[in-house]
């Protein structure tokens, strides 16, 4: 019976200190694959991390293997061809999770992983996984400011969230745009508009590659 694979789309942040500990535990196995043997005998979980558009392998990607109790059993780092292997595994349930994309040279502004992790029911047969790196257009927030139904030009609009504190300015059509935003939640606040606006500010949550449109009127 083949191993059952279930993709999971959750993305979680990883502290660099914890990742460093994982990398110390990881053992590279040449240009084509890399891995760690947590158990002396048993099955194997292998896979590739590659860019979807070009099929080029992504080296130096860190994969964590977790058991049913969500404990890290082993780690692996991809070789030059983007290959990794966990071997010597007992049959059972595992989760393979991609961690620390920055160590593989991935930028959250431009890259997303599909999926971020796989759930695997390992039988006696080896399992093959694929993590695809998908190119993204960076997230952005755009919108309009109007007063009495007419566009309000030259209104500063502040966008605050995470490490971002940027200001966009409306054009002659009353349109503002904040570009190249990291995924997260932002407060969008028009400043010194020529009329009282409703609402005075709005919150927006953006995901990788997402465009959000917000409008303010008075």
C-alpha positions as a Markdown table, in Angstrom:
| # | Residue | x | y | z |
|---|---|---|---|---|
| 1 | Unk | 0.0 | 0.0 | 0.0 |
| 2 | Unk | 1.4 | 3.4 | -1.0 |
| 3 | Unk | 2.0 | 6.1 | 1.6 |
| 4 | Unk | -0.9 | 8.6 | 1.8 |
| 5 | Unk | 0.0 | 12.2 | 1.3 |
| 6 | Unk | -2.0 | 15.2 | 2.5 |
| 7 | Unk | -0.8 | 18.7 | 1.7 |
| 8 | Unk | -1.2 | 21.3 | 4.4 |
| 9 | Unk | -1.1 | 25.0 | 3.6 |
| 10 | Unk | -0.3 | 26.5 | 6.9 |
| 11 | Unk | 2.7 | 28.8 | 7.1 |
| 12 | Unk | 4.5 | 29.4 | 10.4 |
| 13 | Unk | 7.3 | 31.6 | 11.3 |
| 14 | Unk | 10.5 | 30.0 | 12.6 |
| 15 | Unk | 13.0 | 31.5 | 15.0 |
| 16 | Unk | 16.5 | 31.6 | 13.6 |
| 17 | Unk | 18.0 | 30.2 | 16.8 |
| 18 | Unk | 15.9 | 27.1 | 16.5 |
| 19 | Unk | 16.7 | 26.8 | 12.8 |
| 20 | Unk | 20.4 | 27.0 | 13.5 |
| 21 | Unk | 20.0 | 24.0 | 15.8 |
| 22 | Unk | 18.2 | 22.1 | 13.1 |
| 23 | Unk | 21.0 | 22.9 | 10.6 |
| 24 | Unk | 23.6 | 21.6 | 13.0 |
| 25 | Unk | 21.7 | 18.4 | 13.1 |
| 26 | Unk | 21.3 | 18.1 | 9.4 |
| 27 | Unk | 23.8 | 16.1 | 7.3 |
| 28 | Unk | 24.4 | 16.9 | 3.6 |
| 29 | Unk | 24.7 | 13.8 | 1.3 |
| 30 | Unk | 26.3 | 15.3 | -1.8 |
| 31 | Unk | 25.0 | 17.5 | -4.6 |
| 32 | Unk | 21.9 | 15.5 | -5.4 |
| 33 | Unk | 20.4 | 14.8 | -2.0 |
| 34 | Unk | 20.8 | 15.3 | 1.7 |
| 35 | Unk | 19.4 | 13.8 | 4.8 |
| 36 | Unk | 19.6 | 12.4 | 8.3 |
| 37 | Unk | 18.8 | 8.8 | 9.4 |
| 38 | Unk | 16.9 | 9.0 | 12.7 |
| 39 | Unk | 16.3 | 5.2 | 12.9 |
| 40 | Unk | 18.6 | 2.4 | 11.8 |
| 41 | Unk | 16.1 | 0.6 | 9.5 |
| 42 | Unk | 12.8 | 1.2 | 7.7 |
| 43 | Unk | 11.2 | 3.3 | 5.0 |
| 44 | Unk | 12.2 | 6.5 | 3.3 |
| 45 | Unk | 10.7 | 9.9 | 2.5 |
| 46 | Unk | 12.5 | 11.7 | -0.3 |
| 47 | Unk | 11.6 | 14.8 | -2.3 |
| 48 | Unk | 12.5 | 17.9 | -4.2 |
| 49 | Unk | 12.3 | 21.6 | -3.6 |
| 50 | Unk | 12.1 | 23.3 | -7.0 |
| 51 | Unk | 10.9 | 26.5 | -8.7 |
| 52 | Unk | 7.6 | 25.9 | -10.4 |
| 53 | Unk | 8.4 | 28.1 | -13.4 |
| 54 | Unk | 11.8 | 26.7 | -14.3 |
| 55 | Unk | 11.9 | 23.4 | -12.5 |
| 56 | Unk | 15.3 | 24.4 | -11.1 |
| 57 | Unk | 16.1 | 22.7 | -7.8 |
| 58 | Unk | 16.5 | 25.0 | -4.7 |
| 59 | Unk | 19.6 | 24.2 | -2.7 |
| 60 | Unk | 20.1 | 24.8 | 1.1 |
| 61 | Unk | 16.4 | 24.4 | 1.8 |
| 62 | Unk | 15.9 | 23.1 | 5.4 |
| 63 | Unk | 13.2 | 20.4 | 5.9 |
| 64 | Unk | 12.1 | 19.2 | 9.4 |
| 65 | Unk | 10.7 | 15.8 | 9.9 |
| 66 | Unk | 8.2 | 15.6 | 12.8 |
| 67 | Unk | 6.4 | 12.6 | 14.4 |
| 68 | Unk | 2.8 | 12.3 | 15.6 |
| 69 | Unk | 3.6 | 14.2 | 18.8 |
| 70 | Unk | 5.0 | 17.1 | 16.7 |
| 71 | Unk | 8.6 | 16.4 | 17.9 |
| 72 | Unk | 11.5 | 17.0 | 15.4 |
| 73 | Unk | 12.8 | 13.5 | 14.5 |
| 74 | Unk | 15.3 | 14.6 | 11.9 |
| 75 | Unk | 16.3 | 17.5 | 9.6 |
| 76 | Unk | 17.6 | 17.5 | 6.0 |
| 77 | Unk | 19.1 | 20.2 | 3.8 |
| 78 | Unk | 18.7 | 20.1 | 0.0 |
| 79 | Unk | 21.7 | 19.7 | -2.3 |
| 80 | Unk | 22.4 | 21.6 | -5.5 |
| 81 | Unk | 19.6 | 19.7 | -7.3 |
| 82 | Unk | 17.1 | 20.5 | -4.6 |
| 83 | Unk | 16.9 | 16.9 | -3.4 |
| 84 | Unk | 16.5 | 15.7 | 0.2 |
| 85 | Unk | 16.0 | 12.3 | 1.8 |
| 86 | Unk | 14.9 | 11.0 | 5.2 |
| 87 | Unk | 15.8 | 7.3 | 5.4 |
| 88 | Unk | 15.7 | 4.5 | 7.9 |
| 89 | Unk | 12.2 | 5.4 | 9.1 |
| 90 | Unk | 9.7 | 3.2 | 10.9 |
| 91 | Unk | 6.2 | 2.9 | 9.4 |
| 92 | Unk | 3.8 | 5.5 | 10.7 |
| 93 | Unk | 2.6 | 9.1 | 10.5 |
| 94 | Unk | 5.1 | 11.9 | 9.8 |
| 95 | Unk | 5.0 | 15.6 | 8.9 |
| 96 | Unk | 7.6 | 17.1 | 6.6 |
| 97 | Unk | 7.8 | 20.8 | 7.0 |
| 98 | Unk | 9.8 | 23.4 | 5.1 |
| 99 | Unk | 11.5 | 25.9 | 7.4 |
| 100 | Unk | 13.6 | 29.0 | 7.2 |
| 101 | Unk | 13.0 | 30.0 | 3.6 |
| 102 | Unk | 15.5 | 32.8 | 3.9 |
| 103 | Unk | 18.4 | 30.3 | 4.3 |
| 104 | Unk | 17.4 | 29.0 | 0.8 |
| 105 | Unk | 17.6 | 32.5 | -0.6 |
| 106 | Unk | 13.8 | 32.8 | -0.8 |
| 107 | Unk | 12.1 | 36.2 | -0.4 |
| 108 | Unk | 8.6 | 36.3 | 1.1 |
| 109 | Unk | 7.9 | 39.3 | -1.1 |
| 110 | Unk | 8.4 | 37.3 | -4.3 |
| 111 | Unk | 8.3 | 33.6 | -3.3 |
| 112 | Unk | 5.7 | 31.3 | -1.8 |
| 113 | Unk | 5.9 | 27.5 | -1.1 |
| 114 | Unk | 3.2 | 25.1 | -2.1 |
| 115 | Unk | 2.6 | 23.4 | 0.2 |
| 116 | Unk | 4.5 | 24.5 | 3.2 |
| 117 | Unk | 4.3 | 21.0 | 4.7 |
| 118 | Unk | 3.1 | 17.5 | 3.9 |
| 119 | Unk | 1.5 | 14.9 | 6.1 |
| 120 | Unk | 2.7 | 11.4 | 5.3 |
| 121 | Unk | 1.4 | 8.0 | 6.2 |
| 122 | Unk | 4.5 | 5.9 | 5.6 |
| 123 | Unk | 4.1 | 2.2 | 4.8 |
| 124 | Unk | 6.8 | -0.1 | 3.4 |
| 125 | Unk | 7.0 | 1.8 | 0.2 |
| 126 | Unk | 9.2 | 4.9 | -0.2 |
| 127 | Unk | 7.4 | 8.3 | -0.5 |
| 128 | Unk | 8.3 | 11.0 | -2.9 |
| 129 | Unk | 7.3 | 14.7 | -2.2 |
| 130 | Unk | 7.5 | 17.9 | -4.1 |
| 131 | Unk | 7.7 | 21.4 | -2.7 |
| 132 | Unk | 7.1 | 24.0 | -5.4 |
| 133 | Unk | 8.4 | 27.5 | -5.1 |
| 134 | Unk | 5.9 | 29.8 | -6.8 |
| 135 | Unk | 6.9 | 33.3 | -7.9 |
| 136 | Unk | 4.6 | 36.1 | -6.6 |
| 137 | Unk | 3.9 | 39.7 | -7.3 |
| 138 | Unk | 4.4 | 41.5 | -4.0 |
| 139 | Unk | 1.3 | 42.4 | -2.0 |
| 140 | Unk | 0.0 | 45.9 | -2.3 |
| 141 | Unk | -2.8 | 48.1 | -0.8 |
| 142 | Unk | -4.5 | 50.6 | -3.1 |
| 143 | Unk | -7.6 | 52.7 | -2.9 |
| 144 | Unk | -9.2 | 56.1 | -3.3 |
| 145 | Unk | -9.9 | 59.3 | -1.3 |
| 146 | Unk | -12.9 | 61.4 | -2.3 |
| 147 | Unk | -14.5 | 64.5 | -0.9 |
| 148 | Unk | -18.1 | 65.3 | -1.9 |
| 149 | Unk | -17.8 | 62.6 | -4.6 |
| 150 | Unk | -14.8 | 64.3 | -6.2 |
| 151 | Unk | -11.2 | 62.9 | -6.2 |
| 152 | Unk | -9.0 | 64.3 | -3.5 |
| 153 | Unk | -5.5 | 64.8 | -4.8 |
| 154 | Unk | -2.2 | 65.1 | -2.9 |
| 155 | Unk | -3.6 | 63.5 | 0.3 |
| 156 | Unk | -0.9 | 61.6 | 2.2 |
| 157 | Unk | -2.0 | 58.1 | 3.2 |
| 158 | Unk | 0.0 | 56.4 | 5.9 |
| 159 | Unk | 0.4 | 52.6 | 5.9 |
| 160 | Unk | 1.7 | 51.0 | 9.1 |
| 161 | Unk | 2.2 | 47.4 | 10.0 |
| 162 | Unk | 5.1 | 45.2 | 11.2 |
| 163 | Unk | 8.3 | 46.8 | 10.2 |
| 164 | Unk | 6.5 | 48.9 | 7.5 |
| 165 | Unk | 5.8 | 52.6 | 8.1 |
| 166 | Unk | 5.2 | 54.1 | 4.6 |
| 167 | Unk | 3.3 | 57.0 | 3.1 |
| 168 | Unk | 1.6 | 57.0 | -0.3 |
| 169 | Unk | 0.1 | 60.1 | -1.9 |
| 170 | Unk | -3.1 | 60.3 | -3.9 |
| 171 | Unk | -2.9 | 61.3 | -7.6 |
| 172 | Unk | -5.3 | 63.5 | -9.5 |
| 173 | Unk | -7.8 | 60.7 | -9.6 |
| 174 | Unk | -7.6 | 60.4 | -5.8 |
| 175 | Unk | -5.9 | 57.0 | -6.0 |
| 176 | Unk | -3.1 | 55.9 | -3.7 |
| 177 | Unk | -1.0 | 52.7 | -3.8 |
| 178 | Unk | 1.4 | 51.2 | -1.3 |
| 179 | Unk | 3.7 | 48.7 | -3.0 |
| 180 | Unk | 6.0 | 45.8 | -2.1 |
| 181 | Unk | 4.3 | 44.9 | 1.2 |
| 182 | Unk | 5.2 | 41.9 | 3.3 |
| 183 | Unk | 2.3 | 39.6 | 4.3 |
| 184 | Unk | 0.5 | 40.9 | 7.4 |
| 185 | Unk | -2.0 | 43.3 | 8.8 |
| 186 | Unk | -1.7 | 47.1 | 8.2 |
| 187 | Unk | -3.4 | 50.2 | 9.4 |
| 188 | Unk | -4.2 | 52.6 | 6.5 |
| 189 | Unk | -4.7 | 56.2 | 7.6 |
| 190 | Unk | -5.4 | 59.2 | 5.3 |
| 191 | Unk | -3.7 | 62.4 | 6.7 |
| 192 | Unk | -4.9 | 66.0 | 6.4 |
| 193 | Unk | -7.6 | 65.3 | 3.8 |
| 194 | Unk | -9.6 | 68.4 | 2.7 |
| 195 | Unk | -12.8 | 66.9 | 4.3 |
| 196 | Unk | -13.8 | 64.7 | 7.2 |
| 197 | Unk | -13.4 | 61.1 | 6.0 |
| 198 | Unk | -15.4 | 58.1 | 6.8 |
| 199 | Unk | -13.9 | 55.9 | 8.1 |
| 200 | Unk | -10.9 | 57.8 | 9.5 |
| 201 | Unk | -8.7 | 54.7 | 9.1 |
| 202 | Unk | -9.1 | 51.1 | 8.0 |
| 203 | Unk | -7.3 | 47.8 | 8.7 |
| 204 | Unk | -6.2 | 45.5 | 5.9 |
| 205 | Unk | -4.7 | 42.0 | 5.9 |
| 206 | Unk | -2.7 | 41.0 | 2.9 |
| 207 | Unk | -1.3 | 37.6 | 1.8 |
| 208 | Unk | 1.6 | 37.0 | -0.6 |
| 209 | Unk | 0.7 | 38.3 | -4.0 |
| 210 | Unk | -2.6 | 39.8 | -2.9 |
| 211 | Unk | -4.0 | 43.2 | -3.8 |
| 212 | Unk | -6.4 | 45.0 | -1.4 |
| 213 | Unk | -8.6 | 47.9 | -2.3 |
| 214 | Unk | -9.7 | 50.5 | 0.3 |
| 215 | Unk | -11.8 | 53.6 | -0.2 |
| 216 | Unk | -12.3 | 56.7 | 1.9 |
| 217 | Unk | -15.0 | 59.3 | 1.4 |
| 218 | Unk | -16.2 | 62.5 | 2.9 |
